[in-house]
Structure formats: C-alpha cells, structure tokens
Amino acid sequence: MKILAFGVQADEQPLIEKTFTDAGLGEPHCLKVFLTEDTAPIAAGHEVISTSVNADLGDRVLRVLAAGGTRMIAQRSTGFNNIDLDVARELGLTVARVSYYSPYSVAEFAWTLAMAVNRRVVRAAARTRDFDFRLDGLLGRDMRGRTVGVVGTGKIGEAFTRIAHGFGMHLLGWDVAPNPECVDLGMEYVEKDDLLASADLISLHVPLLPSTRHLIDATALRAMKDDAILVNSSRGGLVDTEALVNELRAGRFAGVGLDVYEAEAGLFFLDKSLTVVEDDTLARLVTFPNVLVTSHQAYYTVDALEQIIDATVQNVTDFLAGRRSDNVLVPARDAAAA
C-alpha cells in the first residue's frame, strides 16, 4: 500500500508518519506541495492520497489521479467544497473527509481575532517593540453587556457562544434550526437582517455552500453597525471581499478579523514574503489598521491535529477493509455502480 500526503505542514508531519505507521499502514510519503494540476502526476502509483483543504480536486486533477492508479482520497478537513464529488463518483474514486474535530480550536481562535482587533493588540505589540508606549489609537470596548451575533450555531458556533456567554453578552443567533444548547444559554434566534443590524460583534460559523457564498455581501455589510466587529474563521467565500474593502475604505467597522480569504488557494500556507502578490484585493485588505488577516490557522492546535489525523487514518483503514463511515462522501459501492 503506497500512501501519499499532499500539503503537509512541518508541525504535522511527525504526527502523520507516526499515526499511519502505528496503525500498520506504513509510513506515508509526505509532501509540502499542495495538490494542483501541476503536482497531480506525482501521485502516480499511490493507491491512497491524503489532501489538505486547499487542494485542487476538480475535474482535471481527479482524472489525472485516477489514471495514475489512485483509488481513495482522504481529505484532512471538514470542508469539501474543493472536491468535484460527481467526477470522483464517475471515476470510481472513494472520497472521505474528517467530519468532526475539536470545535474549541476554531471557536477560541475566532475569539482571539475578535479581541485582538477590539483591543488593538497587533498595533500595540508593534509599538512596544519600538519602545513606543503611547496609548493613542488603542482604545477598545468591553464585551460584557454588548450583543454578539453568531451566524451558524453548530458545534463551533455553540463553542463560540459559550465563550460569549462567559463574557456576559446578549446572544443572537441565525441558523436553519435553533441549537437547544444555545437556547439554554439564552440565545435569541432572529432573522439574518435583524442580527446584522443589532450585533456589535458578528462571527461566521456556517459551511461554504452555493446558498452561503457571499452570505456577507455589500447589502449585508451596509446593514451592520458602523462600529461593529466582523470575524470569519469558517470559509473565505462567505464574505464578498471586494465589498468589504469598499466599506473599510469608507471608514466603517471597529475591526475585522479574517482567518480565511475567498482567493486563498495558492497563497495561504505558503511563504510569499519574497514574491510580488498580484492579488490587489488582499494587498489592500491587509493595509487597513483595523483589519487582522491570519493564514487559515484557526484549526491548528495539537488537539485538533491529532483528531484530524486519527480520523484520516481510520478513513483509510475503513476503505481497505471495505467499511463505510459517516466520513465517506463518495462510497466505494456508489463509485462501483456509476
């Protein structure tokens, strides 16, 4: 059994190699490069490949993989909007993902972003490194007594809400169905427009689907308070970034914290410090003093990585044993019937 893992970060490589080896699957071949149309031929001869969230698993890449002998794709993430499932099914490729890992990793990081922009932590740290200890421009706000709007109240949204409850905030939620755990905390479910207009802090925790793409568009942004804080630690495509830049240029919002960006593929997880970044929208976004952009690291804790890798190993083991779990997006039997 030959297993190839694309897009492996230095911190996770020892965990991947040990966990696969301990499970009797042998040590996988780990690559830092991400799966793209250019790198897909490297997978030739590998029955199983493991990919990260920014891998290109579109039509052309999947056909290259299948032609090279790949039979199973084990994605190391919950999201799978980067995978053409219909083509995978047509080609007989089994596809699995990690349907669950620590929701606290993302929820806690969303709060890290919120408090960092609220209390101007990045600006303050940069100043003190230069021995500038002025407080001008560092004024923040108490969270206690203010209103938080949680867009998406699944496991991560619920964890975020529990932290907000600890701050003593008024809780507003929006989702297709109320989460009883959030209701017990005192959350009031309202229409999206009401949430946007009322919340001092808005945090996004919904998946990226055709129905949620640009959920926060120009109209939604204009509905928000001028001094609101917006945090997105879910998927970049939830926010219309050009519309956001336009609002920021108008001097709106107390802070924006983004761990994801809708055009992050080919940028995030890579060192671009010595190259010219041609994405004018991103280049403009990072210049605003009230904006903090991080590189899709909300999930990146030891606890979450261990759960993600354990689940990935289990997905591969299940595939080899002919078992099907809730993590499987395209089962072997569906592929065989196609």
C-alpha positions as CSV (number, residue, x, y, z in Angstrom):
1,M,0.0,0.0,0.0
2,K,1.5,3.3,-1.1
3,I,0.1,6.4,0.5
4,L,1.0,10.0,-0.5
5,A,0.0,13.1,1.6
6,F,0.0,16.5,0.0
7,G,0.2,19.9,1.7
8,V,1.8,18.6,4.9
9,Q,2.9,21.2,7.3
10,A,6.2,20.7,9.2
11,D,4.4,20.5,12.6
12,E,2.0,17.8,11.4
13,Q,4.4,15.6,9.5
14,P,5.7,13.7,12.6
15,L,2.1,13.1,13.7
16,I,1.1,11.8,10.3
17,E,4.0,9.5,9.9
18,K,3.7,8.0,13.4
19,T,-0.1,7.6,13.4
20,F,-0.1,5.9,10.0
21,T,2.8,3.6,10.9
22,D,1.3,2.7,14.3
23,A,-1.9,1.7,12.5
24,G,0.0,-0.7,10.4
25,L,-0.4,1.3,7.2
26,G,3.3,2.0,6.7
27,E,4.9,5.4,6.7
28,P,3.2,7.7,4.1
29,H,5.2,9.8,1.7
30,C,4.6,13.4,2.9
31,L,5.0,16.4,0.6
32,K,4.9,20.1,1.4
33,V,3.5,20.9,-2.0
34,F,-0.2,21.2,-2.4
35,L,-2.2,19.1,-4.9
36,T,-2.8,21.0,-8.1
37,E,-3.0,20.2,-11.7
38,D,0.8,20.6,-11.9
39,T,1.6,18.4,-9.0
40,A,-1.1,15.7,-9.5
41,P,1.2,13.5,-11.7
42,I,3.4,12.9,-8.6
43,A,0.6,10.7,-7.2
44,A,1.0,8.1,-9.9
45,G,1.3,4.7,-8.3
46,H,-0.2,5.7,-5.0
47,E,-3.4,3.9,-4.2
48,V,-4.4,6.4,-1.5
49,I,-3.7,10.1,-1.3
50,S,-4.4,12.5,1.5
51,T,-5.1,16.2,0.9
52,S,-5.4,19.4,2.7
53,V,-8.3,21.9,2.5
54,N,-6.6,24.0,-0.3
55,A,-6.0,21.1,-2.6
56,D,-7.4,21.3,-6.1
57,L,-9.7,18.3,-6.6
58,G,-11.5,19.4,-9.6
59,D,-12.3,17.5,-12.8
60,R,-8.9,17.6,-14.4
61,V,-6.9,16.8,-11.3
62,L,-9.2,13.9,-10.4
63,R,-8.8,12.4,-13.8
64,V,-5.0,12.5,-13.5
65,L,-5.2,10.8,-10.1
66,A,-7.5,8.1,-11.4
67,A,-5.3,7.5,-14.4
68,G,-2.3,7.1,-12.1
69,G,-3.9,4.4,-10.1
70,T,-5.4,6.3,-7.1
71,R,-8.4,4.7,-5.7
72,M,-9.1,6.7,-2.5
73,I,-8.8,10.4,-1.4
74,A,-8.7,11.1,2.3
75,Q,-9.1,14.8,2.9
76,R,-7.7,16.1,6.2
77,S,-10.5,18.7,6.7
78,T,-14.2,19.0,7.4
79,G,-14.9,21.2,4.3
80,F,-15.0,19.6,0.9
81,N,-16.1,22.4,-1.4
82,N,-12.8,21.9,-3.3
83,I,-13.8,18.4,-4.4
84,D,-15.9,17.6,-7.5
85,L,-17.8,14.7,-6.0
86,D,-19.7,13.9,-9.2
87,V,-16.5,13.4,-11.1
88,A,-15.0,11.4,-8.3
89,R,-18.1,9.1,-8.4
90,E,-17.8,8.8,-12.1
91,L,-14.2,7.8,-11.9
92,G,-14.7,5.3,-9.1
93,L,-12.7,7.2,-6.5
94,T,-13.7,6.8,-2.9
95,V,-13.6,10.1,-1.0
96,A,-13.7,10.7,2.7
97,R,-13.2,13.7,4.9
98,V,-12.9,14.4,8.7
99,S,-16.5,15.3,9.7
100,Y,-15.5,16.2,13.3
101,Y,-12.6,17.6,15.2
102,S,-12.2,19.9,18.2
103,P,-14.7,22.8,17.7
104,Y,-12.9,24.6,20.5
105,S,-9.8,25.2,18.4
106,V,-11.7,27.3,15.9
107,A,-14.1,28.9,18.4
108,E,-11.2,30.0,20.6
109,F,-9.3,31.4,17.7
110,A,-12.3,33.3,16.5
111,W,-12.4,35.0,19.9
112,T,-8.6,35.6,19.6
113,L,-9.2,37.5,16.4
114,A,-12.2,39.4,17.9
115,M,-10.3,40.5,21.0
116,A,-7.1,41.3,19.0
117,V,-8.9,43.7,16.8
118,N,-11.0,45.1,19.6
119,R,-8.0,45.8,21.9
120,R,-5.6,46.7,19.0
121,V,-3.2,44.1,20.2
122,V,-1.2,43.9,16.9
123,R,-0.7,47.6,16.8
124,A,0.2,47.7,20.5
125,A,2.8,44.9,20.1
126,A,4.4,46.6,17.1
127,R,4.7,49.8,19.0
128,T,6.2,48.4,22.1
129,R,8.9,46.5,20.1
130,D,10.0,50.0,19.1
131,F,9.7,51.2,22.7
132,D,6.7,53.4,21.8
133,F,4.4,53.1,24.9
134,R,1.7,55.6,23.9
135,L,-2.0,54.6,24.2
136,D,-3.2,56.8,21.4
137,G,-5.3,54.8,19.0
138,L,-5.5,51.7,21.2
139,L,-9.0,52.3,22.7
140,G,-11.2,49.2,22.8
141,R,-14.5,48.3,24.3
142,D,-15.8,45.9,27.0
143,M,-17.6,42.9,25.6
144,R,-19.8,42.5,28.7
145,G,-23.3,43.8,28.0
146,R,-22.8,44.1,24.3
147,T,-24.5,42.0,21.6
148,V,-22.9,39.1,19.7
149,G,-24.4,37.7,16.5
150,V,-23.4,34.1,15.8
151,V,-24.1,33.1,12.2
152,G,-24.3,29.3,12.3
153,T,-24.7,27.6,15.6
154,G,-23.4,24.1,15.0
155,K,-20.6,22.6,17.1
156,I,-18.2,25.5,16.5
157,G,-20.9,28.2,16.8
158,E,-22.0,26.7,20.0
159,A,-18.5,26.7,21.4
160,F,-18.1,30.3,20.4
161,T,-21.5,31.1,22.0
162,R,-20.4,29.6,25.3
163,I,-17.4,31.9,25.4
164,A,-19.6,34.8,24.6
165,H,-22.0,33.8,27.4
166,G,-18.9,33.8,29.7
167,F,-18.2,37.4,28.7
168,G,-21.8,38.3,29.7
169,M,-23.0,39.2,26.2
170,H,-26.5,39.3,24.8
171,L,-26.7,36.4,22.4
172,L,-28.3,36.5,18.9
173,G,-28.2,33.5,16.6
174,W,-29.1,32.7,13.0
175,D,-29.3,29.2,11.5
176,V,-31.6,26.9,9.7
177,A,-32.7,25.4,13.0
178,P,-32.1,26.5,16.6
179,N,-29.4,24.7,18.7
180,P,-31.1,23.8,22.0
181,E,-27.8,24.1,23.8
182,C,-27.5,27.7,22.6
183,V,-31.1,28.4,23.5
184,D,-30.4,27.2,27.1
185,L,-27.6,29.8,27.2
186,G,-30.1,32.5,26.5
187,M,-29.6,32.8,22.7
188,E,-32.4,34.5,20.8
189,Y,-32.8,33.3,17.2
190,V,-33.6,36.1,14.8
191,E,-33.6,36.9,11.0
192,K,-30.3,37.5,9.5
193,D,-31.0,41.1,8.8
194,D,-32.0,41.8,12.4
195,L,-28.8,40.1,13.6
196,L,-26.6,42.1,11.3
197,A,-28.3,45.4,12.4
198,S,-28.2,44.7,16.1
199,A,-24.9,42.9,16.8
200,D,-21.7,44.6,18.0
201,L,-19.7,41.5,17.1
202,I,-20.6,39.1,14.3
203,S,-18.8,35.8,13.9
204,L,-19.4,33.4,10.9
205,H,-19.6,29.6,11.5
206,V,-21.5,28.3,8.5
207,P,-20.2,26.0,5.8
208,L,-19.5,27.3,2.3
209,L,-22.3,26.2,0.0
210,P,-23.8,27.7,-3.1
211,S,-26.5,29.1,-0.9
212,T,-24.0,30.7,1.6
213,R,-21.5,32.1,-0.9
214,H,-21.1,35.8,-0.3
215,L,-23.6,35.5,2.6
216,I,-22.0,38.7,3.8
217,D,-22.3,40.8,0.6
218,A,-22.5,44.5,0.1
219,T,-26.1,44.7,1.3
220,A,-25.3,42.7,4.5
221,L,-22.2,44.8,5.2
222,R,-24.2,48.0,4.8
223,A,-26.8,46.6,7.3
224,M,-24.1,46.3,10.0
225,K,-23.3,48.9,12.6
226,D,-20.5,51.3,11.6
227,D,-18.6,50.3,14.7
228,A,-19.3,46.5,14.5
229,I,-16.6,43.8,14.6
230,L,-16.7,41.1,11.9
231,V,-14.9,37.8,12.3
232,N,-14.7,35.0,9.8
233,S,-12.9,31.7,10.7
234,S,-15.0,29.5,8.6
235,R,-14.6,29.8,4.8
236,G,-13.4,32.8,2.8
237,G,-16.2,32.6,0.3
238,L,-18.8,33.6,2.9
239,V,-17.6,37.2,2.6
240,D,-17.6,39.4,-0.6
241,T,-14.1,40.7,0.0
242,E,-14.3,43.5,-2.6
243,A,-17.4,44.8,-1.0
244,L,-15.7,44.5,2.4
245,V,-12.8,46.6,1.2
246,N,-15.2,49.2,-0.1
247,E,-16.8,49.5,3.3
248,L,-13.5,49.7,5.1
249,R,-12.3,52.5,2.7
250,A,-15.4,54.4,3.8
251,G,-14.1,54.2,7.4
252,R,-16.5,51.6,8.7
253,F,-16.2,48.9,11.3
254,A,-14.3,48.9,14.6
255,G,-12.4,45.8,13.5
256,V,-12.3,42.8,11.0
257,G,-10.6,39.5,11.8
258,L,-10.2,37.1,8.9
259,D,-8.6,33.7,9.2
260,V,-9.8,32.8,5.7
261,Y,-9.9,34.5,2.4
262,E,-12.0,33.6,-0.7
263,A,-9.0,33.6,-3.0
264,E,-6.6,32.0,-0.5
265,A,-5.7,28.9,-2.6
266,G,-2.1,29.4,-3.9
267,L,-1.4,31.9,-1.1
268,F,-2.2,30.6,2.3
269,F,0.2,28.1,3.9
270,L,3.0,29.3,1.6
271,D,5.8,31.8,2.0
272,K,5.2,34.7,-0.3
273,S,7.3,37.2,1.5
274,L,9.9,37.4,-1.3
275,T,7.5,37.5,-4.2
276,V,5.0,40.0,-5.6
277,V,1.5,39.2,-4.5
278,E,-0.7,40.0,-7.5
279,D,-4.0,39.9,-5.6
280,D,-4.8,43.6,-5.3
281,T,-7.8,42.9,-3.1
282,L,-5.8,41.1,-0.5
283,A,-2.9,43.6,-0.7
284,R,-5.4,46.4,0.0
285,L,-7.1,44.5,2.8
286,V,-4.0,43.9,4.9
287,T,-3.2,47.7,4.8
288,F,-6.2,48.7,6.9
289,P,-5.2,49.3,10.6
290,N,-8.4,47.8,11.9
291,V,-8.0,44.5,9.9
292,L,-6.2,41.4,11.0
293,V,-5.7,38.6,8.5
294,T,-4.2,35.2,9.5
295,S,-3.5,32.3,7.3
296,H,-6.3,29.7,8.0
297,Q,-4.8,28.6,11.3
298,A,-7.9,28.5,13.5
299,Y,-7.9,24.7,13.5
300,Y,-4.2,24.4,14.1
301,T,-3.8,23.1,17.6
302,V,-2.2,19.9,18.8
303,D,-5.6,18.6,19.9
304,A,-7.3,19.2,16.6
305,L,-4.5,17.9,14.5
306,E,-4.4,14.6,16.5
307,Q,-8.1,14.2,16.0
308,I,-7.9,15.0,12.3
309,I,-5.0,12.6,11.6
310,D,-6.6,9.9,13.7
311,A,-9.8,10.2,11.7
312,T,-7.9,10.2,8.4
313,V,-6.1,7.0,9.4
314,Q,-9.4,5.5,10.3
315,N,-10.9,6.5,7.0
316,V,-8.0,4.8,5.1
317,T,-8.3,1.7,7.3
318,D,-12.1,1.5,6.7
319,F,-11.5,1.9,2.9
320,L,-9.1,-1.0,2.9
321,A,-11.5,-3.2,5.0
322,G,-14.5,-2.3,2.8
323,R,-16.2,-0.4,5.6
324,R,-18.2,2.8,5.3
325,S,-18.5,5.5,7.9
326,D,-20.2,8.9,8.2
327,N,-16.9,10.5,7.0
328,V,-17.3,9.0,3.5
329,L,-18.6,11.4,0.8
330,V,-18.3,9.1,-2.1
331,P,-18.5,5.4,-1.0
332,A,-16.9,2.6,-2.9
333,R,-20.2,1.0,-3.7
334,D,-21.6,4.2,-5.2
335,A,-18.4,4.5,-7.3
336,A,-18.7,0.9,-8.5
337,A,-22.3,1.4,-9.5
338,A,-21.5,4.6,-11.5
